């Protein structure tokens, strides 16, 4: 049953490979807890060893509650446990539709409370200084002066920040997804949903320079090929994007903490909100399925306002003591 469900979320729900891998790992972890005697000698567990009846028997309230308690005792964070429960709930909902279960037992279980985490982001000043130092202003300086490896990686940071794209989206981006006349990028997002992202003029100019450069670097690469290529001219892969961003930002002033494509995405959303963009517009640019996912950035904006207030307010600066 589990394998059929996993095939369903791949072929019909069109979940990303990463999401499908998370679902598989979550279901394997749940059944490993329920049937420890069936683990292999190396501790690994394959759901295929279970009969359909065994898979069904474990899907009851007491077993799921026991799994939650055990996971938390073993050090899993509430966020990870809730992620596993979401996968398990989707599986149970599918089984209800298949008439295997009468109801979804996960819905009766109280989920662990998560502490709210504000998204990390870089400051506008740090990013402006970075792009200025690289010459990524549409003037052609970066394209003319930088080698292919550094220029491509720097431009990748620019495109990630300018569009808020996910890592998987920039990996799949094609050269023909850039519309030079309308100044937009067409992005294939989660669930195969298409969206258009408008681009600033300077970014469009830099992209045009990049596309000319890529023709010189890889003359045999087709015009409808991938937007970003490796040093050898091959399509990107997810970890390559992580490494490129980290390489560019590591050790640069203003970029402390995590250096990743996702923090660039958070940065764009936060800066748009701070500069007056409405949540619905940000939601469309990021490709969020619901407004709830976008609203987390309001907390970042509020925190920034709070920090500014505590720094600037006369009474706050003096520890609340008024001085005449």
Phi and psi in degrees as GROMACS dihedral restraints (atoms count N, CA, C in turn):
[ dihedral_restraints ]
;  ai    aj    ak    al  type     phi  dphi    fc
    3     4     5     6     1   -62.2    20    10
    4     5     6     7     1   -44.3    20    10
    6     7     8     9     1   -62.6    20    10
    7     8     9    10     1   -37.7    20    10
    9    10    11    12     1   -65.3    20    10
   10    11    12    13     1   -40.1    20    10
   12    13    14    15     1   -64.4    20    10
   13    14    15    16     1   -44.0    20    10
   15    16    17    18     1   -64.1    20    10
   16    17    18    19     1   -35.6    20    10
   18    19    20    21     1   -67.4    20    10
   19    20    21    22     1   -35.0    20    10
   21    22    23    24     1   -63.3    20    10
   22    23    24    25     1   -43.6    20    10
   24    25    26    27     1   -73.7    20    10
   25    26    27    28     1   -19.6    20    10
   27    28    29    30     1   -79.7    20    10
   28    29    30    31     1   -52.1    20    10
   30    31    32    33     1   -84.2    20    10
   31    32    33    34     1   -35.2    20    10
   33    34    35    36     1  -103.3    20    10
   34    35    36    37     1   -44.6    20    10
   36    37    38    39     1   -79.6    20    10
   37    38    39    40     1   -19.9    20    10
   39    40    41    42     1    60.3    20    10
   40    41    42    43     1    39.0    20    10
   42    43    44    45     1   -68.7    20    10
   43    44    45    46     1   153.3    20    10
   45    46    47    48     1   -68.1    20    10
   46    47    48    49     1   156.7    20    10
   48    49    50    51     1   -55.0    20    10
   49    50    51    52     1   -37.5    20    10
   51    52    53    54     1   -64.8    20    10
   52    53    54    55     1   -44.5    20    10
   54    55    56    57     1   -63.9    20    10
   55    56    57    58     1   -41.5    20    10
   57    58    59    60     1   -63.2    20    10
   58    59    60    61     1   -37.6    20    10
   60    61    62    63     1   -66.0    20    10
   61    62    63    64     1   -38.6    20    10
   63    64    65    66     1   -64.3    20    10
   64    65    66    67     1   -42.7    20    10
   66    67    68    69     1   -62.9    20    10
   67    68    69    70     1   -44.3    20    10
   69    70    71    72     1   -61.9    20    10
   70    71    72    73     1   -46.4    20    10
   72    73    74    75     1   -62.2    20    10
   73    74    75    76     1   -39.0    20    10
   75    76    77    78     1   -66.1    20    10
   76    77    78    79     1   -43.2    20    10
   78    79    80    81     1   -69.6    20    10
   79    80    81    82     1   -37.3    20    10
   81    82    83    84     1   -64.1    20    10
   82    83    84    85     1   -39.7    20    10
   84    85    86    87     1   -64.8    20    10
   85    86    87    88     1   -40.9    20    10
   87    88    89    90     1   -63.3    20    10
   88    89    90    91     1   -48.0    20    10
   90    91    92    93     1   -73.6    20    10
   91    92    93    94     1   -26.5    20    10
   93    94    95    96     1   -63.4    20    10
   94    95    96    97     1   -40.5    20    10
   96    97    98    99     1   -65.8    20    10
   97    98    99   100     1   -39.3    20    10
   99   100   101   102     1   -74.1    20    10
  100   101   102   103     1   -32.1    20    10
  102   103   104   105     1  -129.3    20    10
  103   104   105   106     1    65.4    20    10
  105   106   107   108     1   -62.2    20    10
  106   107   108   109     1   -28.0    20    10
  108   109   110   111     1   -69.0    20    10
  109   110   111   112     1   -15.2    20    10
  111   112   113   114     1   -97.3    20    10
  112   113   114   115     1     6.4    20    10
  114   115   116   117     1   -70.8    20    10
  115   116   117   118     1   150.4    20    10
  117   118   119   120     1   -72.5    20    10
  118   119   120   121     1   168.9    20    10
  120   121   122   123     1   -59.3    20    10
  121   122   123   124     1   -32.3    20    10
  123   124   125   126     1   -84.3    20    10
  124   125   126   127     1     5.0    20    10
  126   127   128   129     1    90.1    20    10
  127   128   129   130     1    -7.3    20    10
  129   130   131   132     1   -73.9    20    10
  130   131   132   133     1   162.5    20    10
  132   133   134   135     1  -141.5    20    10
  133   134   135   136     1   133.6    20    10
  135   136   137   138     1  -117.7    20    10
  136   137   138   139     1   122.1    20    10
  138   139   140   141     1   -61.9    20    10
  139   140   141   142     1   -24.2    20    10
  141   142   143   144     1   -60.0    20    10
  142   143   144   145     1   -18.0    20    10
  144   145   146   147     1   -77.1    20    10
  145   146   147   148     1   -13.1    20    10
  147   148   149   150     1   -89.0    20    10
  148   149   150   151     1   144.3    20    10
  150   151   152   153     1   -80.4    20    10
  151   152   153   154     1   159.3    20    10
  153   154   155   156     1   -54.4    20    10
  154   155   156   157     1   -36.4    20    10
  156   157   158   159     1   -66.9    20    10
  157   158   159   160     1   -39.7    20    10
  159   160   161   162     1   -65.2    20    10
  160   161   162   163     1   -39.9    20    10
  162   163   164   165     1   -61.7    20    10
  163   164   165   166     1   -40.2    20    10
  165   166   167   168     1   -72.1    20    10
  166   167   168   169     1   -41.0    20    10
  168   169   170   171     1   -58.3    20    10
  169   170   171   172     1   -32.4    20    10
  171   172   173   174     1   -77.4    20    10
  172   173   174   175     1   -13.2    20    10
  174   175   176   177     1   -88.3    20    10
  175   176   177   178     1    63.9    20    10
  177   178   179   180     1  -130.0    20    10
  178   179   180   181     1   161.4    20    10
  180   181   182   183     1   -54.3    20    10
  181   182   183   184     1   -49.6    20    10
  183   184   185   186     1   -64.0    20    10
  184   185   186   187     1   -38.7    20    10
  186   187   188   189     1   -66.9    20    10
  187   188   189   190     1   -40.7    20    10
  189   190   191   192     1   -68.9    20    10
  190   191   192   193     1   -41.2    20    10
  192   193   194   195     1   -64.2    20    10
  193   194   195   196     1   -39.6    20    10
  195   196   197   198     1   -63.2    20    10
  196   197   198   199     1   -37.7    20    10
  198   199   200   201     1   -63.7    20    10
  199   200   201   202     1   -41.9    20    10
  201   202   203   204     1   -61.2    20    10
  202   203   204   205     1   -48.9    20    10
  204   205   206   207     1   -61.0    20    10
  205   206   207   208     1   -43.2    20    10
  207   208   209   210     1   -65.5    20    10
  208   209   210   211     1   -41.5    20    10
  210   211   212   213     1   -62.8    20    10
  211   212   213   214     1   -42.4    20    10
  213   214   215   216     1   -68.0    20    10
  214   215   216   217     1   -38.5    20    10
  216   217   218   219     1   -64.4    20    10
  217   218   219   220     1   -33.2    20    10
  219   220   221   222     1   -84.6    20    10
  220   221   222   223     1     5.8    20    10
  222   223   224   225     1    99.0    20    10
  223   224   225   226     1     1.3    20    10
  225   226   227   228     1   -68.6    20    10
  226   227   228   229     1   140.6    20    10
  228   229   230   231     1   -74.2    20    10
  229   230   231   232     1   153.9    20    10
  231   232   233   234     1   -53.8    20    10
  232   233   234   235     1   -35.1    20    10
  234   235   236   237     1   -64.4    20    10
  235   236   237   238     1   -43.7    20    10
  237   238   239   240     1   -67.0    20    10
  238   239   240   241     1   -41.7    20    10
  240   241   242   243     1   -61.1    20    10
  241   242   243   244     1   -42.6    20    10
  243   244   245   246     1   -66.8    20    10
  244   245   246   247     1   -32.6    20    10
  246   247   248   249     1   -64.7    20    10
  247   248   249   250     1   -41.9    20    10
  249   250   251   252     1   -64.4    20    10
  250   251   252   253     1   -39.9    20    10
  252   253   254   255     1   -67.1    20    10
  253   254   255   256     1   -34.2    20    10
  255   256   257   258     1   -64.1    20    10
  256   257   258   259     1   -42.0    20    10
  258   259   260   261     1   -63.9    20    10
  259   260   261   262     1   -43.0    20    10
  261   262   263   264     1   -65.8    20    10
  262   263   264   265     1   -38.0    20    10
  264   265   266   267     1   -66.2    20    10
  265   266   267   268     1   -40.9    20    10
  267   268   269   270     1   -62.0    20    10
  268   269   270   271     1   -40.3    20    10
  270   271   272   273     1   -63.1    20    10
  271   272   273   274     1   -45.1    20    10
  273   274   275   276     1   -66.5    20    10
  274   275   276   277     1   -38.4    20    10
  276   277   278   279     1   -61.4    20    10
  277   278   279   280     1   -41.0    20    10
  279   280   281   282     1   -63.2    20    10
  280   281   282   283     1   -40.2    20    10
  282   283   284   285     1   -67.1    20    10
  283   284   285   286     1   -32.1    20    10
  285   286   287   288     1   -64.8    20    10
  286   287   288   289     1   -43.3    20    10
  288   289   290   291     1   -64.3    20    10
  289   290   291   292     1   -28.8    20    10
  291   292   293   294     1   -85.3    20    10
  292   293   294   295     1     1.4    20    10
  294   295   296   297     1    65.0    20    10
  295   296   297   298     1    23.4    20    10
  297   298   299   300     1   -84.3    20    10
  298   299   300   301     1   -37.4    20    10
  300   301   302   303     1  -116.2    20    10
  301   302   303   304     1   151.1    20    10
  303   304   305   306     1   -81.6    20    10
  304   305   306   307     1   -32.3    20    10
  306   307   308   309     1  -152.4    20    10
  307   308   309   310     1   168.7    20    10
  309   310   311   312     1   -90.8    20    10
  310   311   312   313     1   107.6    20    10
  312   313   314   315     1   -68.8    20    10
  313   314   315   316     1   -22.0    20    10
  315   316   317   318     1   -65.3    20    10
  316   317   318   319     1   -29.7    20    10
  318   319   320   321     1   -66.8    20    10
  319   320   321   322     1   -19.1    20    10
  321   322   323   324     1   -88.4    20    10
  322   323   324   325     1    -8.1    20    10
  324   325   326   327     1   -93.3    20    10
  325   326   327   328     1   132.8    20    10
  327   328   329   330     1   -74.5    20    10
  328   329   330   331     1   128.2    20    10
  330   331   332   333     1   -87.8    20    10
  331   332   333   334     1   147.6    20    10
  333   334   335   336     1   -60.3    20    10
  334   335   336   337     1   142.8    20    10
  336   337   338   339     1   -79.2    20    10
  337   338   339   340     1   131.1    20    10
  339   340   341   342     1   -98.9    20    10
  340   341   342   343     1   142.7    20    10
  342   343   344   345     1   -77.9    20    10
  343   344   345   346     1   138.4    20    10
  345   346   347   348     1   -72.0    20    10
  346   347   348   349     1   126.1    20    10
  348   349   350   351     1  -108.2    20    10
  349   350   351   352     1   124.3    20    10
  351   352   353   354     1   -78.8    20    10
  352   353   354   355     1   140.6    20    10
  354   355   356   357     1   -63.3    20    10
  355   356   357   358     1   139.3    20    10
  357   358   359   360     1   -73.8    20    10
  358   359   360   361     1   147.8    20    10
  360   361   362   363     1  -155.0    20    10
  361   362   363   364     1   158.0    20    10
  363   364   365   366     1   -93.2    20    10
  364   365   366   367     1   156.0    20    10
  366   367   368   369     1   -77.9    20    10
  367   368   369   370     1   155.2    20    10
  369   370   371   372     1   -60.8    20    10
  370   371   372   373     1   -38.8    20    10
  372   373   374   375     1   -62.1    20    10
  373   374   375   376     1   -44.1    20    10
  375   376   377   378     1   -62.8    20    10
  376   377   378   379     1   -41.8    20    10
  378   379   380   381     1   -69.8    20    10
  379   380   381   382     1   -40.1    20    10
  381   382   383   384     1   -60.3    20    10
  382   383   384   385     1   -44.3    20    10
  384   385   386   387     1   -65.8    20    10
  385   386   387   388     1   -37.5    20    10
  387   388   389   390     1   -63.2    20    10
  388   389   390   391     1   -50.7    20    10
  390   391   392   393     1   -65.5    20    10
  391   392   393   394     1   -35.2    20    10
  393   394   395   396     1   -66.1    20    10
  394   395   396   397     1   -41.5    20    10
  396   397   398   399     1   -65.8    20    10
  397   398   399   400     1   -28.6    20    10
  399   400   401   402     1   -85.3    20    10
  400   401   402   403     1   -13.2    20    10
  402   403   404   405     1    78.1    20    10
  403   404   405   406     1    22.7    20    10
  405   406   407   408     1   -89.4    20    10
  406   407   408   409     1    71.9    20    10
  408   409   410   411     1  -129.1    20    10
  409   410   411   412     1    12.8    20    10
  411   412   413   414     1    85.2    20    10
  412   413   414   415     1    -0.2    20    10
  414   415   416   417     1   -78.3    20    10
  415   416   417   418     1   -19.6    20    10
  417   418   419   420     1    96.8    20    10
  418   419   420   421     1    -4.1    20    10
  420   421   422   423     1   -64.2    20    10
  421   422   423   424     1   -44.8    20    10
  423   424   425   426     1   -62.9    20    10
  424   425   426   427     1   -44.9    20    10
  426   427   428   429     1   -63.0    20    10
  427   428   429   430     1   -36.6    20    10
  429   430   431   432     1   -79.9    20    10
  430   431   432   433     1   -32.7    20    10
  432   433   434   435     1   -99.3    20    10
  433   434   435   436     1   -23.2    20    10
  435   436   437   438     1   -96.3    20    10
  436   437   438   439     1   148.1    20    10
  438   439   440   441     1   -71.2    20    10
  439   440   441   442     1   167.0    20    10
  441   442   443   444     1   -58.7    20    10
  442   443   444   445     1   -45.8    20    10
  444   445   446   447     1   -57.9    20    10
  445   446   447   448     1   -51.6    20    10
  447   448   449   450     1   -69.9    20    10
  448   449   450   451     1   -39.1    20    10
  450   451   452   453     1   -64.8    20    10
  451   452   453   454     1   -46.2    20    10
  453   454   455   456     1   -60.8    20    10
  454   455   456   457     1   -43.6    20    10
  456   457   458   459     1   -66.9    20    10
  457   458   459   460     1   -40.6    20    10
  459   460   461   462     1   -65.6    20    10
  460   461   462   463     1   -41.4    20    10
  462   463   464   465     1   -65.8    20    10
  463   464   465   466     1   -33.3    20    10
  465   466   467   468     1   -61.2    20    10
  466   467   468   469     1   -41.7    20    10
  468   469   470   471     1   -62.0    20    10
  469   470   471   472     1   -43.2    20    10
  471   472   473   474     1   -60.8    20    10
  472   473   474   475     1   -46.8    20    10
  474   475   476   477     1   -67.7    20    10
  475   476   477   478     1   -41.2    20    10
  477   478   479   480     1   -60.5    20    10
  478   479   480   481     1   -45.4    20    10
  480   481   482   483     1   -70.7    20    10
  481   482   483   484     1   -41.4    20    10
  483   484   485   486     1   -68.5    20    10
  484   485   486   487     1   -25.7    20    10
  486   487   488   489     1  -111.8    20    10
  487   488   489   490     1   -21.1    20    10
  489   490   491   492     1    71.4    20    10
  490   491   492   493     1    20.1    20    10
  492   493   494   495     1   -65.4    20    10
  493   494   495   496     1   150.4    20    10
  495   496   497   498     1   -75.3    20    10
  496   497   498   499     1   161.5    20    10
  498   499   500   501     1   -58.2    20    10
  499   500   501   502     1   -45.4    20    10
  501   502   503   504     1   -64.1    20    10
  502   503   504   505     1   -30.1    20    10
  504   505   506   507     1   -73.3    20    10
  505   506   507   508     1   -37.6    20    10
  507   508   509   510     1   -74.6    20    10
  508   509   510   511     1   -28.1    20    10
  510   511   512   513     1   -63.2    20    10
  511   512   513   514     1   -41.1    20    10
  513   514   515   516     1   -88.6    20    10
  514   515   516   517     1    -0.3    20    10
  516   517   518   519     1   -66.1    20    10
  517   518   519   520     1   134.7    20    10
  519   520   521   522     1  -107.0    20    10
  520   521   522   523     1   159.7    20    10
  522   523   524   525     1   -65.1    20    10
  523   524   525   526     1   -31.3    20    10
  525   526   527   528     1   -79.5    20    10
  526   527   528   529     1    -1.4    20    10
  528   529   530   531     1   -78.8    20    10
  529   530   531   532     1    -7.9    20    10
  531   532   533   534     1   -95.3    20    10
  532   533   534   535     1   120.9    20    10
  534   535   536   537     1  -102.8    20    10
  535   536   537   538     1   102.3    20    10
  537   538   539   540     1   -68.2    20    10
  538   539   540   541     1   -31.1    20    10
  540   541   542   543     1   -74.2    20    10
  541   542   543   544     1   -42.8    20    10
  543   544   545   546     1   -90.1    20    10
  544   545   546   547     1    -8.8    20    10
  546   547   548   549     1    58.3    20    10
  547   548   549   550     1    52.8    20    10
  549   550   551   552     1  -139.3    20    10
  550   551   552   553     1   156.2    20    10
  552   553   554   555     1  -111.3    20    10
  553   554   555   556     1   134.0    20    10
  555   556   557   558     1   -97.1    20    10
  556   557   558   559     1   122.8    20    10
  558   559   560   561     1  -118.2    20    10
  559   560   561   562     1   135.4    20    10
  561   562   563   564     1   -94.7    20    10
  562   563   564   565     1   111.3    20    10
  564   565   566   567     1  -101.5    20    10
  565   566   567   568     1  -159.7    20    10
  567   568   569   570     1   -61.3    20    10
  568   569   570   571     1   143.3    20    10
  570   571   572   573     1    66.7    20    10
  571   572   573   574     1    22.0    20    10
  573   574   575   576     1    58.7    20    10
  574   575   576   577     1    32.1    20    10
  576   577   578   579     1   -90.0    20    10
  577   578   579   580     1   129.6    20    10
  579   580   581   582     1   -91.1    20    10
  580   581   582   583     1   142.6    20    10
  582   583   584   585     1  -145.6    20    10
  583   584   585   586     1   155.0    20    10
  585   586   587   588     1  -108.7    20    10
  586   587   588   589     1   134.4    20    10
  588   589   590   591     1  -117.6    20    10
  589   590   591   592     1   120.4    20    10
  591   592   593   594     1   -71.1    20    10
  592   593   594   595     1   150.0    20    10
  594   595   596   597     1  -122.9    20    10
  595   596   597   598     1   142.5    20    10
  597   598   599   600     1   -63.6    20    10
  598   599   600   601     1   154.7    20    10
  600   601   602   603     1   -58.5    20    10
  601   602   603   604     1   -43.6    20    10
  603   604   605   606     1   -63.6    20    10
  604   605   606   607     1   -34.7    20    10
  606   607   608   609     1   -69.5    20    10
  607   608   609   610     1   -40.2    20    10
  609   610   611   612     1   -60.4    20    10
  610   611   612   613     1   -42.1    20    10
  612   613   614   615     1   -63.7    20    10
  613   614   615   616     1   -40.7    20    10
  615   616   617   618     1   -67.3    20    10
  616   617   618   619     1   -36.9    20    10
  618   619   620   621     1   -65.3    20    10
  619   620   621   622     1   -40.3    20    10
  621   622   623   624     1   -62.1    20    10
  622   623   624   625     1   -40.6    20    10
  624   625   626   627     1   -64.7    20    10
  625   626   627   628     1   -40.7    20    10
  627   628   629   630     1   -63.6    20    10
  628   629   630   631     1   -43.0    20    10
  630   631   632   633     1   -65.4    20    10
  631   632   633   634     1   -32.3    20    10
  633   634   635   636     1   -70.0    20    10
  634   635   636   637     1   -38.6    20    10
  636   637   638   639     1   -65.4    20    10
  637   638   639   640     1   -39.2    20    10
  639   640   641   642     1   -67.1    20    10
  640   641   642   643     1   -29.7    20    10
  642   643   644   645     1   -65.7    20    10
  643   644   645   646     1   -36.6    20    10
  645   646   647   648     1   -74.0    20    10
  646   647   648   649     1   -38.6    20    10
  648   649   650   651     1   -70.9    20    10
  649   650   651   652     1   -38.8    20    10
  651   652   653   654     1  -134.5    20    10
  652   653   654   655     1    73.8    20    10
  654   655   656   657     1   -60.2    20    10
  655   656   657   658     1   -23.2    20    10
  657   658   659   660     1   -89.4    20    10
  658   659   660   661     1    -5.6    20    10
  660   661   662   663     1   -73.3    20    10
  661   662   663   664     1   130.5    20    10
  663   664   665   666     1   -66.4    20    10
  664   665   666   667     1   150.8    20    10
  666   667   668   669     1   -62.9    20    10
  667   668   669   670     1   -24.1    20    10
  669   670   671   672     1   -97.7    20    10
  670   671   672   673     1    20.5    20    10
  672   673   674   675     1   -77.5    20    10
  673   674   675   676     1  -173.5    20    10
  675   676   677   678     1   -66.9    20    10
  676   677   678   679     1   149.3    20    10
  678   679   680   681     1   -67.1    20    10
  679   680   681   682     1   -46.9    20    10
  681   682   683   684     1  -109.9    20    10
  682   683   684   685     1   138.2    20    10
  684   685   686   687     1  -126.2    20    10
  685   686   687   688     1   155.5    20    10
  687   688   689   690     1   -72.4    20    10
  688   689   690   691     1   178.0    20    10
  690   691   692   693     1   -60.6    20    10
  691   692   693   694     1   -27.4    20    10
  693   694   695   696     1   -90.8    20    10
  694   695   696   697     1     0.7    20    10
  696   697   698   699     1    87.2    20    10
  697   698   699   700     1    15.0    20    10
  699   700   701   702     1   -95.3    20    10
  700   701   702   703     1   161.4    20    10
  702   703   704   705     1   -61.9    20    10
  703   704   705   706     1   150.5    20    10
  705   706   707   708     1   -68.6    20    10
  706   707   708   709     1   164.3    20    10
  708   709   710   711     1  -132.7    20    10
  709   710   711   712     1   158.4    20    10
  711   712   713   714     1   -52.2    20    10
  712   713   714   715     1   -46.5    20    10
  714   715   716   717     1   -65.3    20    10
  715   716   717   718     1   -28.1    20    10
  717   718   719   720     1   -60.8    20    10
  718   719   720   721     1   -41.3    20    10
  720   721   722   723     1   -63.5    20    10
  721   722   723   724     1   -45.1    20    10
  723   724   725   726     1   -56.3    20    10
  724   725   726   727     1   -46.9    20    10
  726   727   728   729     1   -65.6    20    10
  727   728   729   730     1   -38.6    20    10
  729   730   731   732     1   -64.9    20    10
  730   731   732   733     1   -44.6    20    10
  732   733   734   735     1   -65.8    20    10
  733   734   735   736     1   -44.9    20    10
  735   736   737   738     1   -62.4    20    10
  736   737   738   739     1   -41.3    20    10
  738   739   740   741     1   -61.0    20    10
  739   740   741   742     1   -40.8    20    10
  741   742   743   744     1   -72.8    20    10
  742   743   744   745     1   -36.9    20    10
  744   745   746   747     1   -98.2    20    10
  745   746   747   748     1   -16.1    20    10
  747   748   749   750     1   -64.9    20    10
  748   749   750   751     1   127.3    20    10
  750   751   752   753     1    81.0    20    10
  751   752   753   754     1    -1.0    20    10
  753   754   755   756     1   -86.7    20    10
  754   755   756   757     1   135.4    20    10
  756   757   758   759     1   -58.7    20    10
  757   758   759   760     1   132.9    20    10
  759   760   761   762     1    96.9    20    10
  760   761   762   763     1    -5.1    20    10
  762   763   764   765     1  -118.9    20    10
  763   764   765   766     1    72.4    20    10
  765   766   767   768     1   -91.3    20    10
  766   767   768   769     1   167.7    20    10
  768   769   770   771     1    75.8    20    10
  769   770   771   772     1  -155.6    20    10
  771   772   773   774     1   -69.0    20    10
  772   773   774   775     1   141.0    20    10
  774   775   776   777     1  -121.4    20    10
  775   776   777   778     1   100.0    20    10
  777   778   779   780     1  -150.5    20    10
  778   779   780   781     1   162.9    20    10
  780   781   782   783     1   -58.7    20    10
  781   782   783   784     1   -34.7    20    10
  783   784   785   786     1   -70.2    20    10
  784   785   786   787     1   -32.9    20    10
  786   787   788   789     1   -68.8    20    10
  787   788   789   790     1   -33.8    20    10
  789   790   791   792     1   -63.8    20    10
  790   791   792   793     1   -39.1    20    10
  792   793   794   795     1   -63.0    20    10
  793   794   795   796     1   -46.0    20    10
  795   796   797   798     1   -61.2    20    10
  796   797   798   799     1   -37.8    20    10
  798   799   800   801     1   -63.4    20    10
  799   800   801   802     1   -46.2    20    10
  801   802   803   804     1   -59.6    20    10
  802   803   804   805     1   -47.5    20    10
  804   805   806   807     1   -60.0    20    10
  805   806   807   808     1   -44.0    20    10
  807   808   809   810     1   -65.1    20    10
  808   809   810   811     1   -43.1    20    10
  810   811   812   813     1   -68.3    20    10
  811   812   813   814     1   -38.3    20    10
  813   814   815   816     1   -61.3    20    10
  814   815   816   817     1   -44.1    20    10
  816   817   818   819     1   -65.5    20    10
  817   818   819   820     1   -43.5    20    10
  819   820   821   822     1   -64.4    20    10
  820   821   822   823     1   -25.2    20    10
  822   823   824   825     1   -99.1    20    10
  823   824   825   826     1    14.6    20    10
  825   826   827   828     1   101.9    20    10
  826   827   828   829     1     2.4    20    10
  828   829   830   831     1   -69.8    20    10
  829   830   831   832     1   144.5    20    10
  831   832   833   834     1   -84.0    20    10
  832   833   834   835     1   158.4    20    10
  834   835   836   837     1   -62.1    20    10
  835   836   837   838     1   -36.8    20    10
  837   838   839   840     1   -64.4    20    10
  838   839   840   841     1   -38.5    20    10
  840   841   842   843     1   -66.3    20    10
  841   842   843   844     1   -42.6    20    10
  843   844   845   846     1   -64.0    20    10
  844   845   846   847     1   -40.4    20    10
  846   847   848   849     1   -57.1    20    10
  847   848   849   850     1   -44.6    20    10
  849   850   851   852     1   -67.7    20    10
  850   851   852   853     1   -39.6    20    10
  852   853   854   855     1   -65.5    20    10
  853   854   855   856     1   -42.4    20    10
  855   856   857   858     1   -78.3    20    10
  856   857   858   859     1   -18.5    20    10
  858   859   860   861     1    77.2    20    10
  859   860   861   862     1    29.6    20    10
  861   862   863   864     1   -72.4    20    10
  862   863   864   865     1   144.0    20    10
  864   865   866   867     1   -75.3    20    10
  865   866   867   868     1   -29.5    20    10
  867   868   869   870     1  -139.2    20    10
  868   869   870   871     1   159.1    20    10
  870   871   872   873     1   -67.8    20    10
  871   872   873   874     1   -25.7    20    10
  873   874   875   876     1   -59.0    20    10
  874   875   876   877     1   -37.0    20    10
  876   877   878   879     1   -67.5    20    10
  877   878   879   880     1   -28.6    20    10
  879   880   881   882     1   -82.7    20    10
  880   881   882   883     1   -27.6    20    10
  882   883   884   885     1   -65.9    20    10
  883   884   885   886     1   -16.3    20    10
  885   886   887   888     1   -60.0    20    10
  886   887   888   889     1   -26.7    20    10
  888   889   890   891     1   -73.4    20    10
  889   890   891   892     1   -19.6    20    10
  891   892   893   894     1   -65.7    20    10
  892   893   894   895     1   -30.2    20    10
  894   895   896   897     1   -70.2    20    10
  895   896   897   898     1   -37.1    20    10
  897   898   899   900     1   -64.2    20    10
  898   899   900   901     1   -42.8    20    10
  900   901   902   903     1   -64.7    20    10
  901   902   903   904     1   -40.3    20    10
  903   904   905   906     1   -65.1    20    10
  904   905   906   907     1   -40.0    20    10
  906   907   908   909     1   -64.3    20    10
  907   908   909   910     1   -39.4    20    10
  909   910   911   912     1   -63.7    20    10
  910   911   912   913     1   -41.6    20    10
  912   913   914   915     1   -61.9    20    10
  913   914   915   916     1   -42.0    20    10
  915   916   917   918     1   -63.2    20    10
  916   917   918   919     1   -44.6    20    10
  918   919   920   921     1   -62.9    20    10
  919   920   921   922     1   -41.6    20    10
  921   922   923   924     1   -63.6    20    10
  922   923   924   925     1   -42.1    20    10
  924   925   926   927     1   -60.6    20    10
  925   926   927   928     1   -47.9    20    10
  927   928   929   930     1   -67.9    20    10
  928   929   930   931     1   -25.2    20    10
  930   931   932   933     1   -81.9    20    10
  931   932   933   934     1   -36.7    20    10
  933   934   935   936     1   -97.6    20    10
  934   935   936   937     1   -29.1    20    10
  936   937   938   939     1   -67.8    20    10
  937   938   939   940     1   130.5    20    10
  939   940   941   942     1   -55.5    20    10
  940   941   942   943     1   -43.3    20    10
  942   943   944   945     1   -72.4    20    10
  943   944   945   946     1   -34.2    20    10
  945   946   947   948     1   -66.8    20    10
  946   947   948   949     1   -39.3    20    10
  948   949   950   951     1   -64.9    20    10
  949   950   951   952     1   -29.3    20    10
  951   952   953   954     1   -99.4    20    10
  952   953   954   955     1    22.0    20    10
  954   955   956   957     1    67.4    20    10
  955   956   957   958     1    24.4    20    10
  957   958   959   960     1    88.4    20    10
  958   959   960   961     1     1.3    20    10
  960   961   962   963     1   -98.5    20    10
  961   962   963   964     1   124.7    20    10
  963   964   965   966     1   -80.9    20    10
  964   965   966   967     1   134.5    20    10
  966   967   968   969     1  -116.5    20    10
  967   968   969   970     1   128.0    20    10
